[in-house]
């Protein structure tokens, strides 16, 4: 699976825009101008995205057959030993969600730690869901029982 930085940066900016439009400080001032981001923050987001990807890589190392990160994308190949047909799509979506939430939490931590805590908790929950999904084993679909017959002879010599 390949996840582009552009996709994650767009999601980060959507989250921050929604936060800014909907929240007010103690004096009743809208936080939009305080939370709105521009392309000047892209290098910071790229650092957070890379850090989030490294967290995923560290926790899913047992299932990774390849991992690479470039200036524009993250590519991972996970071993699907669980027999789930949509494993790549779902795990890719879950990884994208985790990295997005992690990055938003890190960004908000600089100026709005009270808002960052919610995103950090959400990122932790997203990672726990990803781990549970990645390491979940499906029961066998259908198998016929082949009882094992053992014939032994015990002799006294």
C-alpha positions as CSV (number, residue, x, y, z in Angstrom):
1,X,0.0,0.0,0.0
2,X,1.2,3.5,-0.7
3,X,0.0,6.5,1.2
4,X,0.8,9.9,-0.1
5,X,1.8,12.8,2.1
6,X,-0.6,15.0,0.1
7,X,-3.6,12.8,1.1
8,X,-2.6,13.0,4.7
9,X,-1.9,16.8,4.6
10,X,-5.3,17.4,3.1
11,X,-6.9,15.4,5.9
12,X,-4.9,17.3,8.5
13,X,-5.9,20.7,7.1
14,X,-9.6,19.6,7.0
15,X,-9.4,18.6,10.7
16,X,-7.8,21.9,11.7
17,X,-10.2,24.0,9.6
18,X,-13.2,22.3,11.3
19,X,-11.6,22.9,14.7
20,X,-11.0,26.5,14.0
21,X,-14.4,27.2,12.6
22,X,-16.3,25.6,15.5
23,X,-14.3,26.6,18.6
24,X,-14.0,29.8,20.6
25,X,-11.5,30.9,23.2
26,X,-12.5,32.0,26.7
27,X,-13.1,35.6,25.5
28,X,-15.5,34.3,22.8
29,X,-13.2,34.9,19.9
30,X,-13.3,32.4,17.1
31,X,-10.1,30.2,16.9
32,X,-10.2,30.0,13.0
33,X,-7.4,32.6,12.4
34,X,-5.4,31.0,15.2
35,X,-5.7,27.4,13.9
36,X,-5.9,27.9,10.1
37,X,-2.8,26.6,8.4
38,X,-1.0,27.5,5.2
39,X,1.5,25.8,2.9
40,X,4.3,27.3,5.1
41,X,3.4,24.5,7.7
42,X,3.9,21.7,5.2
43,X,7.4,20.9,6.3
44,X,6.2,20.6,9.9
45,X,3.3,18.3,8.8
46,X,5.8,16.2,6.8
47,X,7.9,15.7,10.0
48,X,4.8,14.6,11.9
49,X,3.6,12.3,9.1
50,X,7.1,10.7,9.0
51,X,7.0,10.3,12.8
52,X,3.6,8.7,12.7
53,X,4.7,6.3,9.9
54,X,7.7,5.3,12.0
55,X,5.3,4.5,14.9
56,X,3.3,2.3,12.6
57,X,6.4,0.6,11.3
58,X,7.7,-0.1,14.8
59,X,4.4,-1.6,16.0
60,X,3.7,-3.7,12.9
61,X,7.3,-4.8,12.3
62,X,6.3,-8.5,12.6
63,X,3.9,-8.2,9.7
64,X,5.9,-5.8,7.4
65,X,7.7,-7.4,4.5
66,X,8.7,-3.9,3.1
67,X,8.7,-0.4,4.4
68,X,10.0,2.8,2.7
69,X,9.4,6.5,3.2
70,X,10.2,9.2,0.6
71,X,9.6,12.9,0.5
72,X,6.2,12.3,-0.9
73,X,4.9,8.9,0.2
74,X,5.0,6.0,2.6
75,X,5.0,2.5,1.1
76,X,4.3,-0.6,3.3
77,X,3.7,-4.2,2.5
78,X,2.0,-6.1,5.3
79,X,1.8,-9.9,5.3
80,X,-1.9,-10.9,5.3
81,X,-1.6,-14.1,7.2
82,X,-5.1,-13.7,8.6
83,X,-7.0,-14.5,5.4
84,X,-8.9,-11.3,5.1
85,X,-9.9,-10.3,1.6
86,X,-10.0,-6.5,2.2
87,X,-6.9,-6.5,4.4
88,X,-4.8,-4.1,2.3
89,X,-7.6,-1.5,1.9
90,X,-8.8,-1.5,5.5
91,X,-5.3,-1.5,7.0
92,X,-4.3,1.3,4.7
93,X,-7.3,3.3,5.7
94,X,-6.6,2.7,9.4
95,X,-2.9,3.7,9.0
96,X,-3.9,6.9,7.2
97,X,-6.4,7.7,10.0
98,X,-3.8,7.0,12.7
99,X,-1.1,9.2,11.0
100,X,-3.7,12.0,10.5
101,X,-4.8,12.0,14.1
102,X,-1.3,11.7,15.4
103,X,-0.1,14.7,13.2
104,X,-3.1,16.9,14.2
105,X,-2.4,16.1,17.9
106,X,1.3,17.0,17.5
107,X,0.5,20.2,15.6
108,X,-2.1,21.4,18.2
109,X,0.3,20.5,21.0
110,X,2.4,23.5,20.1
111,X,-0.3,26.1,20.7
112,X,-3.4,24.4,22.0
113,X,-2.5,21.5,24.4
114,X,-6.1,21.3,25.7
115,X,-7.2,20.4,22.1
116,X,-4.2,18.2,21.4
117,X,-5.1,15.8,24.2
118,X,-8.3,14.8,22.4
119,X,-6.4,14.0,19.2
120,X,-3.6,12.2,21.0
121,X,-6.2,10.0,22.7
122,X,-8.0,9.4,19.3
123,X,-4.6,8.5,17.7
124,X,-3.9,6.0,20.5
125,X,-7.4,4.5,20.0
126,X,-6.8,4.3,16.2
127,X,-3.5,2.6,16.7
128,X,-5.1,0.1,19.1
129,X,-7.8,-0.6,16.5
130,X,-5.1,-1.1,13.8
131,X,-3.2,-3.5,15.9
132,X,-6.3,-5.5,16.9
133,X,-7.2,-5.7,13.2
134,X,-3.8,-6.5,11.9
135,X,-3.2,-9.3,14.4
136,X,-6.8,-10.7,14.3
137,X,-7.1,-14.3,13.2
138,X,-10.1,-15.4,11.2
139,X,-11.4,-18.9,12.0
140,X,-10.9,-21.4,9.2
141,X,-13.6,-21.2,6.6
142,X,-14.4,-24.8,6.2
143,X,-12.4,-27.8,7.0
144,X,-13.3,-31.5,7.2
145,X,-12.1,-33.3,10.3
146,X,-9.5,-35.9,9.6
147,X,-9.1,-37.8,12.8
148,X,-5.7,-39.1,13.4
149,X,-5.5,-42.8,13.9
150,X,-2.5,-44.0,15.9
151,X,-1.7,-47.7,16.2
152,X,0.9,-48.6,18.8
153,X,2.3,-51.8,20.2
154,X,3.9,-51.9,23.6
155,X,6.2,-54.9,24.2
156,X,8.0,-55.9,27.3
157,X,11.6,-56.8,26.4
